[in-house]
């Protein structure tokens, strides 16, 4: 494998189509402002590098990026790329990951609006992330120990497992399908509307009007805080270990909670409301 160290690249497609290459402590930055440094490349490793130019990894395969920085000017860093690993890397450009397949991210810092759109088989562990529409229309995600500061996260996600995470996000999981969240804190508003087969196990759920118009919703040994007007028009099976502020017109199923501050039933319901 060819090794390139301590070089600066700023020309267009600087290393286009290269294979079996390692770059160490290189800078992709400069007055020529060239983009697409590694486009169409394969079996590429970047170690301790600085990326300050656009579109560095498009249509690549077998990419490894470690201990590196992608600045706010490094927009759309990985698109249409397969089998990538990112470790201890700053991903701070908008749209940093899109339409990718088979990406593993660990110990990274993500500050990227529109991150992860329409990507598949994305694993994220021990990572902090911030950005609007996080993982929009992604498929097959596995997230563990994620600290997320987002808005409108996980919309239209299909197939996913999230564990041991803290999700501060508004309007999360709208239209999500076949997603399980375990041992996590979800702090937001209007959680899970229009979702299908959304399951939450041992989670703490905070915020107004959660879980409306859901199908196949399951809550297992969860706690709810500040959750008013919950479960409207939803099909739900829920075991809630705390009191619920209010429940409004659940459609079908069973809710068992420690108690209810308010129950609003102004339409016909086929949902049982029980207490422990």
PyMOL commands that set and color helices and strands:
alter all, ss='L'
color gray80, all
select strands_A, chain A and resi 2-5+8-9+19-24+27-28+42-47+50-51+57-58+61-66+69-70+78-79+82-87+90-91+97-98+101-106+109-111+120-132+139-151+158-163+166-170+177-182+185-187+196-201+204-206+217-225+235-248+252-264+270-275
alter strands_A, ss='S'
color yellow, strands_A
deselect
rebuild
show_as cartoon
